[in-house]
Each structure stands twice: as C-alpha cells, then as structure tokens.
Amino acid sequence: MSPVEYAAFWTTVFAYALGTALSLSGIVFNRERWLTAAGAVCTVGLLAHLVAVGARIEFTGHLPVASRYENVLTGSAVVMLFSLITILRRRSLKPMVVFVAPFALLMLGYALLEQPRYTTMSLVLDNLWMFIHIFFAWLAYGAYSVAAALGVVYLLRSRANANQLPPLLQRLPEPNVLDDLIFRSIIFGFIGHVVMISTGAIWARDLWGNYWNWDPVETWSLLSGLLYGLWIHLRVGLHWRGRRMAWLAVGSLLTVVFAFWGTNMFGGTSHSLDDLRLKAPGEEAGLAPEPSIPEPPAN
C-alpha cells in the first residue's frame, strides 16, 4: 500500500468498527442519536474508503480488479455506498447500519488477508468483457446486500405490534413498505446478476475457449442466481410475503458471499484473479503457443 492508501484503509476500518459499535448500542439501548452518529461515522468511513480505492488506481494505473484484494476493497465500498444512499433517501432506515457496518468491516478484514500487494494488469485480465462482468458483479452484490440489510430491519420491525416496539423501532417504515423495498433491491440485483453471468460467459469464451466450465465460482454463482430467481417467483407468482421472505433475503446473501470469495478458500477454481494474472494469454484454454525448441547448430 502507498502511504495514502494505508492511512485511508485504516481510517475506514476504524470508522466502520466505530459505526458497528454505535449502531449496535443504539439498537440495544434504544438511542436514536447513536444510530445517527453511526450513520455519520460510516459516511466518513466511506469517504476514506473511496480515497483508498482512488489511491490504488492512481498508483497502479488501472481499475482495481487485478487481484482479490482489489475486488473486495472496491466491492465493500459499493456495498456501503448503496446502503448509505438507501438510508439517505429514507432516514427512518438508519437501523440498517447495524447489518451493513460489520458486514463491510468483515469484507475489509478478508481483503487484508489477501496480501494487498501491487499487481500489474496482464493481457489475460485487460479485456472489456472482464470489466463489464466485474462491474455488474459489484452492482448485484451491492443490491443483494441492501436487500439483506432491509430484511434484518423487517425482522426487527415485524417482531411485534407497533405499539409494543421500542420508540426507535416504531419509527421504522411499515412492514409492507419494507417488503416492497426488499423486492426492488432483489430485482435490481437479479438483473445485474444475469448480466454478470452473461458477460462472464463471453469473457470465458475468449479466455478458455468455451462459455461454461462448471467452475466452482460459476456453479455457486448460478445457484445463487437461481435462489434469488426462486425468491422473485415466490413473491410475484405465489404472493409470499412476510418474515419468511425476509429470512430468505438474508440467507440468500450467504450463497453470494460463498460464490464470490468462499470458493477461493478451497482452491480448485480458475476464477482466482491472482492466479490468472500470472498466466499467459490462451494458457488457460490450452491455446498458448508451445515454446520453441532451438535447433542444434549445424556442423
């Protein structure tokens, strides 16, 4: 890390940790001011987060997509950005921070474990379809995270009648409003998910010679997409609503987390950017030219 990125990164970690503590305390002790302070602290953390991403781009000269660290660094910024925009539009959704702040903090912790060394953009990764693929992955991940955070808020709001809730939770939107916001977030994320898989298939054709390889990341990404498709079908086709749909919105995010990063922990995936970066163009598909064997000198 450069000195600027280092300072911005740890400022972000401190801000998200403080935001986690303030939001959790605000929920437990019914202190709205603490929740407001948590949102303000997370906003400062997001600004520092964006500075860290910008410093990374400035130093490396390319978009932060060349390693797992860069992807998680940027993806966690998108999650926090989407969440704070949602809270800004509806101030009563401030309890979302109790989910988003620790989630983003854990993502940064995972990023730090991935050895944030500087990387160069190889020809394998320098592909327009790859950039589009990762961009829509960030959008889908951010929208799904907002849906899960709204699901947590829904569970808090609907656990009892409004007059039996603490004053802080009584000011949350009505359950039907929260249900609609969860639905809109999942629809947005699902569209991004479909575009992500489609553009990834096009990139895979250029890289490996075929559109689909049943790689663990591809398989889990497809499974998570099918799960969110099931959520939409249950909501639109069977008119399911309520706490079970909120729980499903929260639980579905776990499959996305595992598809994006969990599969890399077990190895055996060709989606490891750190490994792809070291390969020559065509090597993954077996298309790289064989090294020439020098002919023996003539007598």
C-alpha positions in Angstrom: 0.0 0.0 0.0 1.1 3.6 -0.6 1.1 5.9 2.4 -2.2 7.5 1.3 -3.9 4.1 0.7 -2.6 2.8 4.1 -3.9 5.8 6.0 -7.2 5.8 4.2 -7.7 2.0 4.6 -7.1 2.0 8.4 -9.3 5.1 8.8 -12.0 3.2 7.0 -11.6 0.2 9.3 -11.7 2.3 12.4 -14.8 4.2 11.1 -16.7 1.0 10.3 -15.7 -0.6 13.6 -17.0 2.5 15.5 -20.1 2.6 13.3 -20.7 -1.1 14.2 -20.4 -0.4 18.0 -22.6 2.7 17.8 -25.4 1.1 15.8 -25.5 -2.0 17.9 -25.6 0.1 21.1 -28.3 2.3 19.6 -30.5 -0.7 18.8 -29.9 -2.4 22.2 -30.3 0.7 24.3 -32.9 2.4 22.1 -30.7 5.5 21.4 -31.6 7.1 18.1 -28.7 9.6 18.4 -26.3 6.8 18.5 -27.7 5.4 15.3 -27.5 8.8 13.7 -23.9 9.0 14.8 -23.2 5.6 13.4 -24.5 6.7 10.0 -22.3 9.8 10.1 -19.2 7.8 11.1 -19.9 5.3 8.3 -20.2 8.2 5.9 -16.8 9.4 6.9 -15.5 5.9 6.6 -17.0 5.6 3.1 -15.1 8.8 2.0 -11.9 7.4 3.4 -12.8 4.1 1.6 -13.1 5.8 -1.7 -9.8 7.6 -1.1 -8.2 4.2 -0.6 -9.7 2.9 -3.9 -8.6 6.1 -5.7 -5.1 5.8 -4.3 -4.9 2.3 -5.5 -6.0 3.3 -9.0 -3.5 6.2 -9.0 -0.6 4.1 -8.0 -1.3 1.0 -10.2 -2.7 2.9 -13.2 -5.6 0.5 -13.7 -9.0 -0.2 -12.3 -8.9 -2.1 -9.0 -9.8 -5.5 -10.5 -6.5 -7.3 -10.8 -6.5 -9.2 -7.5 -8.9 -10.5 -4.9 -7.8 -7.7 -2.5 -8.7 -5.0 -5.1 -12.0 -6.7 -5.8 -13.0 -6.9 -2.2 -11.8 -3.4 -1.5 -14.0 -2.0 -4.2 -16.9 -4.3 -3.6 -17.2 -3.4 0.1 -17.2 0.3 -0.9 -20.1 -0.4 -3.3 -22.0 -2.2 -0.5 -21.6 0.7 1.9 -22.4 3.3 -0.8 -25.6 1.6 -1.8 -26.6 1.2 1.8 -25.9 4.9 2.7 -27.8 6.1 -0.3 -30.8 4.0 0.8 -30.6 5.5 4.3 -30.3 9.0 2.9 -33.5 8.5 0.9 -35.3 7.1 3.9 -33.9 8.4 7.2 -36.0 6.0 9.1 -33.9 3.1 7.8 -30.9 4.1 10.0 -31.0 0.7 11.8 -29.7 -0.8 8.5 -26.3 0.3 9.7 -26.3 -2.5 12.3 -26.0 -5.0 9.5 -24.0 -3.1 6.9 -21.2 -1.7 9.0 -20.0 -5.1 10.4 -20.5 -6.7 7.0 -18.3 -4.1 5.3 -15.8 -4.4 8.2 -15.5 -8.2 7.7 -15.1 -7.7 4.0 -12.1 -5.4 4.6 -10.7 -7.9 7.0 -10.9 -10.6 4.3 -9.3 -8.2 1.8 -6.4 -7.6 4.2 -5.8 -11.4 4.4 -5.3 -11.4 0.6 -1.9 -9.7 0.8 -2.6 -6.2 -0.7 0.5 -6.1 -2.9 0.5 -4.1 -6.1 -0.2 -6.0 -9.2 0.1 -5.3 -12.9 -2.8 -5.7 -15.3 -1.9 -8.6 -17.6 -3.3 -9.2 -21.0 -5.5 -12.0 -19.6 -7.4 -9.5 -17.4 -7.2 -6.5 -19.7 -10.4 -7.3 -21.5 -13.5 -5.2 -21.9 -15.9 -8.0 -21.1 -14.0 -8.7 -17.9 -14.5 -5.1 -16.8 -18.2 -5.3 -17.6 -18.5 -8.6 -15.9 -17.0 -7.4 -12.6 -18.9 -4.0 -12.7 -22.2 -5.8 -12.8 -21.0 -8.2 -10.1 -20.4 -5.2 -7.9 -23.9 -3.9 -8.7 -25.5 -7.2 -7.9 -23.6 -7.7 -4.7 -24.4 -4.2 -3.5 -28.1 -4.6 -4.2 -28.3 -8.0 -2.6 -26.5 -6.6 0.5 -29.1 -3.8 0.8 -31.9 -6.4 0.4 -30.4 -8.4 3.3 -30.0 -5.3 5.5 -33.6 -4.4 4.8 -34.5 -8.0 5.7 -32.9 -7.5 9.1 -34.8 -4.2 9.5 -38.0 -6.0 8.5 -37.4 -8.7 11.1 -36.9 -6.1 13.8 -40.0 -4.1 12.8 -42.3 -7.1 12.5 -41.4 -9.0 15.6 -44.4 -7.4 17.5 -47.2 -5.0 17.1 -46.1 -1.4 16.5 -47.3 -0.2 20.0 -45.3 -3.0 21.6 -42.0 -2.0 20.0 -39.4 0.4 21.4 -39.9 4.0 20.2 -36.8 3.7 17.9 -38.3 0.7 16.0 -41.7 2.2 15.9 -40.4 4.9 13.6 -39.3 2.3 11.0 -41.4 2.1 7.8 -44.4 -0.2 7.8 -43.6 -3.9 7.0 -45.4 -3.6 3.6 -43.1 -0.7 2.7 -40.0 -2.7 3.8 -41.2 -5.7 1.8 -41.5 -3.6 -1.3 -38.0 -2.2 -0.8 -36.6 -5.7 -0.4 -38.4 -6.7 -3.6 -37.0 -3.8 -5.6 -33.5 -4.3 -4.3 -33.6 -8.0 -5.3 -35.0 -7.3 -8.7 -32.1 -4.8 -9.3 -29.6 -7.3 -8.1 -31.0 -10.1 -10.1 -30.8 -8.1 -13.3 -27.2 -7.3 -12.5 -26.6 -11.0 -11.7 -27.9 -12.1 -15.1 -25.8 -9.6 -16.9 -22.8 -10.6 -14.8 -23.2 -14.3 -15.8 -23.8 -13.5 -19.4 -20.8 -11.2 -19.9 -18.7 -13.6 -17.8 -19.6 -16.4 -20.3 -18.5 -14.2 -23.2 -15.2 -13.4 -21.4 -14.7 -17.1 -20.7 -15.1 -17.9 -24.4 -12.2 -15.6 -25.2 -10.1 -16.9 -22.3 -10.8 -20.6 -22.0 -12.3 -21.5 -25.4 -15.8 -22.2 -24.1 -18.7 -20.4 -22.5 -19.1 -22.5 -19.4 -16.7 -24.8 -17.4 -18.7 -25.7 -14.3 -16.0 -24.0 -12.3 -16.9 -23.7 -8.5 -17.4 -20.0 -8.8 -19.6 -20.4 -11.9 -21.6 -23.1 -10.3 -22.2 -21.2 -7.0 -23.0 -18.0 -8.9 -25.6 -19.9 -10.9 -27.0 -21.5 -7.7 -27.3 -18.1 -6.0 -28.9 -16.6 -9.1 -31.5 -19.5 -9.1 -32.1 -18.9 -5.4 -32.9 -15.2 -6.0 -35.0 -16.2 -9.0 -36.9 -18.5 -6.7 -37.4 -15.6 -4.3 -38.8 -13.5 -7.1 -41.1 -16.3 -8.2 -42.4 -16.9 -4.6 -43.0 -13.1 -4.3 -44.6 -12.5 -7.7 -46.1 -15.8 -8.6 -47.2 -17.2 -5.2 -47.6 -13.9 -3.4 -45.4 -14.9 -0.5 -44.6 -12.0 1.9 -43.7 -11.5 5.5 -40.9 -12.8 7.7 -40.1 -15.9 5.8 -39.3 -13.8 2.7 -37.2 -11.5 4.9 -35.3 -14.5 6.2 -34.8 -15.8 2.7 -33.4 -12.5 1.6 -30.9 -12.6 4.4 -30.0 -16.2 3.9 -29.6 -15.9 0.1 -26.8 -13.4 0.6 -24.7 -16.2 2.1 -24.6 -18.1 -1.2 -23.4 -14.9 -3.0 -20.7 -14.4 -0.4 -19.6 -18.0 -0.8 -19.7 -17.7 -4.6 -17.6 -14.6 -4.7 -15.0 -15.4 -2.0 -15.7 -18.6 -0.2 -14.8 -20.8 -3.1 -11.4 -19.3 -3.4 -10.5 -20.5 0.1 -10.8 -24.1 -1.0 -8.8 -23.7 -4.2 -9.5 -25.5 -7.4 -11.1 -22.5 -9.2 -10.0 -20.9 -12.4 -11.6 -17.6 -11.1 -8.6 -16.8 -8.9 -7.5 -13.4 -10.3 -4.2 -13.7 -8.5 -3.5 -16.9 -10.5 -5.0 -15.7 -13.8 -2.8 -12.6 -13.6 0.3 -14.8 -13.9 -0.8 -16.8 -16.9 0.0 -16.0 -20.5 -2.9 -15.3 -22.8 -4.5 -18.5 -24.0 -2.8 -20.7 -21.4 -6.0 -21.5 -19.5 -7.6 -22.7 -22.7 -4.6 -24.6 -23.9 -4.2 -22.1 -26.7 -0.8 -20.6 -25.7 1.9 -21.5 -28.2 4.3 -24.2 -27.3 7.8 -22.9 -26.5 10.0 -23.3 -29.5 12.9 -25.7 -29.1 16.1 -24.2 -30.6 17.6 -26.3 -33.3 21.1 -27.7 -32.7 23.8 -25.7 -34.5 24.8 -27.1 -37.9 28.2 -28.8 -38.0 
